[in-house]
Amino acid sequence: MTLNSPQSEALTGATLEEVISATHTGDIERLRATDGHFAVVSRDGQTVRLARTTGIPLRYFVAKMFHGPYLIVADRIERLYQWCQENKIGWQFDPSYTRMVPAHHLIEIDQIGCPDPSPRYRRFFDPVIGQGSPDIEERGAQYIQATYEAVKSWVANAPAEEPIAIAFSGGIDSTSVLLMARHALQELGSSPDRVRAFTLDLGGGKDAAQAEQMMRELGLLHTWERVQVPAAEVNLEEAISVIEDYHPLDVECAAAALCLLKAIRATYPNLKYLLDGDGGDENLKSYPLEDSDLTISSVLRNPLLYQEGWGVSAMKHSLTYSGGLSRSYVRTFAPAMKYGFRAFSPYSVRSVIAASLTIPFDVVLNGSEERLAALKGEIVSSGIQSVLGVDMPVHTKRRFQDGVGGETYRHWKVNKAWCKQVFLRQWEERLSVAWDPEAERFSGNDLSRPVPMA
């Protein structure tokens, strides 16, 4: 049972109908030839095939029917739960039993047998790793050229004269996306001022000052807005409910995003298209290692670690685990969906990820964490100069929630234990209803009950 229509965003190389057909037949090569984002489910007899990319989440839950396992698929956990409740099998449901489909894999699940069926995975994204020149200018030009093509393709499909918002911090990724979007519009014969940058300020955040300085340096101050929201409006429990996850950095990021998007929506009720730079840090491994249990060796030996986590076959998690940006992209997708935006980051598409992976990081870094911290600025600014002919200033990197929150961020910074407790508490009431022994329920062994149709 699929509760979502097939979805796509900035899809190139095939139509959505062709992606659906390729998923149905298990045509890995056809999926590999595409770029952009999609999330598709297809049933072929007793076999269900699922495929998604980073930008569109897809989850599933295996229910029990008299004929065997019954797969339910949706973009949100709450939709899976609601379907189970409507079909009187809510007593089978638990949010921890749901799974996020890992990005960049075609998954096959046979709806037969007991115990639960085991998924089979086939990758449709196999980038070449570390085979490019260590020359920074060459790698930057290739990386930004791929990113620019993704931006231009997305911008070209936005209706003419439709305004485009960008979540803007004045940092490397958002500034580069802003410049590429403006350049693309100009090349397409449209006004570059269709792009308007919005910076959240929860009171004393460094991003607002940085963004204003950046726009002044670029001569684009007339296309920028500071969005001032009281820090008291940051709602971490709402963020957990919206993204249906409990990783603290993603929760904090989503809480800030909800403040920004709610304010933009209140001022611009018809604004629909939204750009951001999510994925730029992952591509160039630009995260402080001291914030995690990672070492520079573990990052370099697992090239897609930040995009996909440890992988679906890793003993660290399980056969059905989705990690990295594949899982955490809900911090961007879910807030945008809540407020009616079509959000897109060019840094999250496969062609751009592949371009970043040609960098021979081990040679360029030579084991230096300090070199890693500076690398993204060098790569992106060099690429912007090569592709757009623009000297892009490089400002200090900081996390979104830190940049917009300033001193207030210290007061709403949270840990994983608190986030998970909130997540479980939010489900407690719903599950108490679903598991009520007095509630009407159907047994999976009820042979008289018709099977729900997809």
MITOR-632636 format. One record per residue (C-alpha): residue in three letters; y, z, x. Coordinates in steps of 0.25 Angstrom, whole numbers, padded with zeros to 4 digits, always signed. Each point is the difference from the previous one (the first is absolute). Example, Ala and Ser with C-alpha at 12.3 -4.5 7.8 and 13.67 -1.06 7.14 Angstrom:
ala-0018+0031+0049 ser+0014-0002+0006 
//
This chain:
met+0000+0000+0000 thr+0013-0005+0006 leu+0012+0007-0005 asn+0010-0008+0008 ser+0003-0015+0000 pro-0001-0007+0013 gln+0013+0003+0008 ser+0007-0007+0012 glu+0013+0001+0007 ala+0005-0010+0010 leu-0013-0007+0000 thr-0001-0013+0008 gly-0012-0009+0005 ala-0006+0000-0014 thr+0003+0003-0015 leu-0004+0013-0006 glu-0010-0008-0008 glu-0006-0005+0013 val-0001+0014+0005 ile-0007+0004-0012 ser-0010-0011+0001 ala-0002+0003+0015 thr-0002+0015-0003 his-0010-0004-0011 thr-0008-0009+0009 gly+0001+0009+0012 asp+0008-0011+0008 ile+0005+0008+0012 glu+0006-0012+0007 arg+0008-0004-0012 leu+0006+0015-0001 arg+0002-0001+0015 ala+0009-0012-0001 thr+0010+0007-0009 asp+0012+0009+0003 gly+0008+0010-0008 his-0006+0010-0010 phe-0010+0000-0011 ala-0010+0009-0007 val-0011-0007-0007 val-0013+0004-0007 ser-0011-0009-0005 arg-0014+0002-0006 asp-0012-0009+0003 gly-0012+0004-0008 gln-0003+0014+0005 thr+0009-0001+0012 val+0014+0004+0000 arg+0009-0005+0011 leu+0014+0006+0004 ala+0010-0004+0010 arg+0014+0005+0003 thr+0011+0000+0011 thr+0009+0011+0004 gly+0011-0002-0010 ile-0008+0002-0013 pro-0009+0012-0002 leu-0013-0001-0007 arg-0009+0012-0004 tyr-0014+0001-0006 phe-0009+0010-0007 val-0014-0001-0003 ala-0004+0005-0013 lys-0014+0002-0006 met-0005-0008-0011 phe-0014-0002-0006 his-0002-0013+0007 gly+0004+0006+0014 pro+0013+0001+0007 tyr+0013-0005-0006 leu+0012-0004+0009 ile+0014+0003-0005 val+0011-0006+0008 ala+0015+0003-0001 asp+0013+0002+0009 arg+0001+0014-0004 ile-0009+0012-0001 glu+0006+0004-0014 arg-0003-0013-0006 leu-0015+0002+0004 tyr+0000+0014-0006 gln+0007-0005-0013 trp-0011-0011-0002 cys-0011+0010+0002 gln+0007+0009-0010 glu+0002-0011-0010 asn-0015-0003+0001 lys-0005+0014-0001 ile-0005+0001+0014 gly+0012+0008+0006 trp-0010+0011+0003 gln-0006-0009+0011 phe+0014-0001+0007 asp+0005+0007+0012 pro+0012-0006+0008 ser-0007+0003+0013 tyr-0011-0010-0005 thr+0009-0011+0000 arg+0002-0010+0012 met+0011-0008+0006 val-0005-0014+0003 pro+0003-0002+0015 ala+0009-0011+0003 his-0004-0013+0007 his-0015+0001-0005 leu-0008-0007-0010 ile-0008+0010-0007 glu-0013-0002-0008 ile-0006+0010-0009 asp-0012-0002-0008 gln+0000+0007-0013 ile-0015+0004+0001 gly-0009+0011+0004 cys+0001+0015+0002 pro+0006+0007+0007 asp+0014-0007+0001 pro+0000-0014+0006 ser+0005-0001+0014 pro+0011-0009+0003 arg-0001-0012+0010 tyr+0012-0004+0008 arg+0004-0013+0006 arg+0014-0002+0007 phe+0009-0011-0003 phe+0010+0004+0011 asp-0004-0001+0014 pro+0012-0001+0009 val-0001-0003+0015 ile+0003+0012+0008 gly+0009+0001+0012 gln-0001-0014+0005 gly+0015-0003+0001 ser+0009+0000+0012 pro+0006+0014+0003 asp+0014-0007+0000 ile+0008+0008-0010 glu+0009-0012-0003 glu-0012-0009-0003 arg-0007+0011-0008 gly+0013+0003-0008 ala+0003-0014-0004 gln-0015-0002-0005 tyr+0001+0013-0008 ile+0013-0002-0006 gln-0003-0015-0003 ala-0012+0004-0008 thr+0008+0011-0007 tyr+0011-0010-0003 glu-0009-0010-0007 ala-0005+0011-0009 val+0014+0004-0004 lys+0004-0014-0002 ser-0012-0003-0009 trp+0002+0013-0008 val+0015-0003-0002 ala-0002-0014-0003 asn-0009+0004-0012 ala+0011+0010-0006 pro+0008-0007-0011 ala+0013-0007+0004 glu+0012+0010+0000 glu-0009+0012-0002 pro+0005+0012+0008 ile-0009+0006+0011 ala+0000+0014+0004 ile-0004+0006+0013 ala-0003+0014+0003 phe+0008+0002+0012 ser+0001+0011+0011 gly+0007-0008+0011 gly-0013+0001+0008 ile-0008-0011+0007 asp-0009-0005-0011 ser+0010+0001-0012 thr+0011-0007+0008 ser-0009-0011+0005 val-0004-0003-0014 leu+0014+0000-0005 leu+0004-0010+0010 met-0012-0009-0002 ala+0002+0001-0015 arg+0015-0004+0001 his-0004-0012+0010 ala-0011-0005-0009 leu+0009+0000-0012 gln+0010-0008+0008 glu-0010-0010+0004 leu-0004-0001-0014 gly+0014-0004-0004 ser+0003+0014-0007 ser+0010+0011+0002 pro-0005+0010+0010 asp+0008+0010-0007 arg-0011+0000-0011 val-0006+0011+0009 arg+0006+0013-0002 ala-0004+0012+0009 phe-0002+0014-0006 thr-0001+0013+0009 leu-0004+0013-0006 asp+0008+0013+0003 leu-0005+0013-0004 gly+0011+0007+0007 gly+0003-0001+0015 gly-0011-0010+0003 lys+0002-0007+0013 asp-0005-0013-0007 ala+0013-0002-0008 ala+0009+0001+0012 gln-0010-0009+0008 ala+0000-0010-0011 glu+0015+0000-0002 gln+0002-0002+0015 met-0011-0011+0001 met+0006-0008-0012 arg+0014+0001+0007 glu-0005-0005+0013 leu-0006-0012-0008 gly+0012-0002-0008 leu-0008+0002-0013 leu+0006+0013-0005 his+0004-0007-0013 thr-0015-0002-0003 trp-0004+0015+0002 glu+0000+0012-0010 arg-0002+0014+0004 val-0009+0007-0011 gln+0004+0014-0001 val-0011+0009-0007 pro+0000+0015+0000 ala-0011+0006+0008 ala-0004+0008-0011 glu-0006-0012-0007 val-0011-0002+0010 asn-0012+0002-0008 leu-0013+0001+0009 glu-0009+0003-0012 glu+0005-0012-0007 ala-0003-0008+0012 ile-0014+0005+0001 ser-0002-0004-0014 val+0006-0014+0002 ile-0008-0004+0013 glu-0012+0008-0004 asp-0002+0005+0014 tyr+0003+0012+0008 his+0003-0004+0014 pro+0013+0008+0003 leu+0007-0011+0008 asp-0003-0010-0011 val+0004+0010-0011 glu+0013+0003+0007 cys+0003-0015+0002 ala-0003-0003-0015 ala+0008+0011-0005 ala+0012-0005+0008 ala-0003-0014-0005 leu+0000+0005-0015 cys+0014+0005+0002 leu+0005-0013+0006 leu-0007-0009-0011 lys+0004+0009-0012 ala+0015-0001+0005 ile+0000-0015+0002 arg-0007-0002-0013 ala+0011+0009-0007 thr+0011-0009+0006 tyr-0007-0013-0001 pro-0009-0001-0012 asn-0004-0014+0002 leu-0002+0000+0015 lys-0015-0004+0003 tyr-0002-0005+0014 leu-0001+0010+0011 leu-0003-0002+0015 asp-0003+0011+0010 gly-0006+0001+0014 asp-0013+0008-0002 gly-0011-0004+0010 gly+0010-0002+0011 asp-0004+0013+0007 glu-0015-0002-0002 asn+0001-0014+0006 leu+0007+0004+0013 lys-0007+0014+0000 ser+0013+0007+0000 tyr-0004+0014-0004 pro+0002+0012+0008 leu-0014+0004+0005 glu+0004+0015+0000 asp+0000+0000-0016 ser-0015-0003+0000 asp-0013+0002+0006 leu+0001-0014+0006 thr+0000-0003+0015 ile+0006-0013+0006 ser-0014-0004+0003 ser-0005+0002-0014 val+0011-0009-0005 leu-0002-0011+0010 arg-0015+0000-0002 asn+0001-0002-0015 pro+0010-0011-0002 leu+0000+0001-0015 leu+0000+0015+0000 tyr+0014+0001-0007 gln-0002-0011-0009 glu-0015+0003-0005 gly-0003+0014+0005 trp-0013+0002+0008 gly-0007-0011-0008 val-0010+0000-0011 ser-0012+0002+0009 ala+0006+0011+0008 met-0008+0014+0000 lys+0013+0007-0001 his+0001-0003-0014 ser-0009-0007-0009 leu-0005-0014-0004 thr+0010-0001-0011 tyr+0012+0006+0007 ser+0014-0007+0001 gly+0010+0005+0010 gly+0012-0004+0007 leu+0011-0008-0007 ser-0011-0006-0009 arg-0001+0014-0007 ser+0015+0005+0002 tyr+0007-0013-0005 val+0000+0007-0013 arg+0012+0008+0005 thr+0007-0014-0002 phe-0008-0007-0011 ala+0000+0012-0010 pro+0015+0004+0000 ala+0004-0015-0001 met-0010-0002-0012 lys+0005+0013-0007 tyr+0015-0006+0000 gly-0004-0014-0002 phe+0003-0007+0013 arg-0008-0011+0007 ala-0001+0006+0014 phe-0004-0007+0013 ser+0000+0002+0014 pro-0002-0012+0010 tyr-0006+0010+0010 ser-0012+0003-0008 val-0006-0015-0001 arg-0011-0004+0008 ser+0007-0011+0008 val+0010+0010+0005 ile-0010+0010+0003 ala-0008-0010+0008 ala+0012-0004+0007 ser+0002+0015+0005 leu-0014+0001+0004 thr+0001-0011+0010 ile+0009+0009+0009 pro-0009+0006+0011 phe+0005+0014-0002 asp-0009+0006+0011 val+0007-0009+0010 val+0014+0001-0005 leu-0001+0015-0002 asn-0008+0004+0012 gly-0004+0013-0006 ser+0015+0004-0002 glu+0003+0007-0013 glu+0015-0001+0003 arg-0002-0015+0001 leu-0007+0000-0013 ala+0012+0007-0006 ala+0010-0011+0005 leu-0009-0012-0003 lys+0003-0003-0014 gly+0015-0001+0002 glu-0002-0010+0012 ile-0010-0009-0008 val+0008-0001-0013 ser+0014-0001+0006 ser-0005-0011+0010 gly-0007-0007-0012 ile+0013+0001-0009 gln+0008-0006+0011 ser-0010-0011+0003 val-0003-0004-0015 leu+0014+0003-0006 gly+0009-0001+0011 val+0006+0014-0003 asp+0002+0012+0009 met-0006+0011-0008 pro+0004+0014+0004 val-0012+0010+0001 his+0003+0014-0005 thr-0008+0013+0000 lys-0014+0000-0007 arg-0003+0011-0010 arg-0009+0002-0012 phe+0006-0004-0013 gln+0000+0014-0006 asp+0006+0006+0012 gly+0011-0011+0001 val+0004+0002-0014 gly-0002+0015-0001 gly+0007+0005+0012 glu+0000+0015+0000 thr-0005+0001-0014 tyr-0013-0007+0004 arg-0004+0013+0007 his+0000+0007-0013 trp-0010-0010-0007 lys-0009-0003+0011 val-0014+0002-0004 asn-0014+0001+0005 lys-0013-0006-0004 ala-0006+0013-0006 trp+0012+0001-0010 cys-0001-0014-0003 lys-0014+0000-0003 gln+0001+0013-0009 val+0011-0007-0008 phe-0009-0013-0002 leu-0012+0008-0004 arg+0009+0009-0010 gln+0006-0013-0006 trp-0015-0004-0003 glu-0005+0013-0005 glu+0006-0001-0014 arg-0005-0014-0002 leu-0014+0003+0005 ser+0000+0013-0009 val+0002-0009-0012 ala-0011-0010+0005 trp-0010+0010+0004 asp+0002+0008-0013 pro-0014+0003-0005 glu+0005-0001-0015 ala+0006-0014+0002 glu-0006-0013-0005 arg-0008-0006+0011 phe-0010-0011+0002 ser-0012+0001+0009 gly-0003-0011+0010 asn-0014+0000-0006 asp+0005-0003-0014 leu-0008-0014-0002 ser+0007-0002-0014 arg+0014-0001+0006 pro+0005-0014+0004 val+0004-0002+0014 pro+0016-0002+0001 met+0004-0014+0003 ala+0009-0004+0012 
//
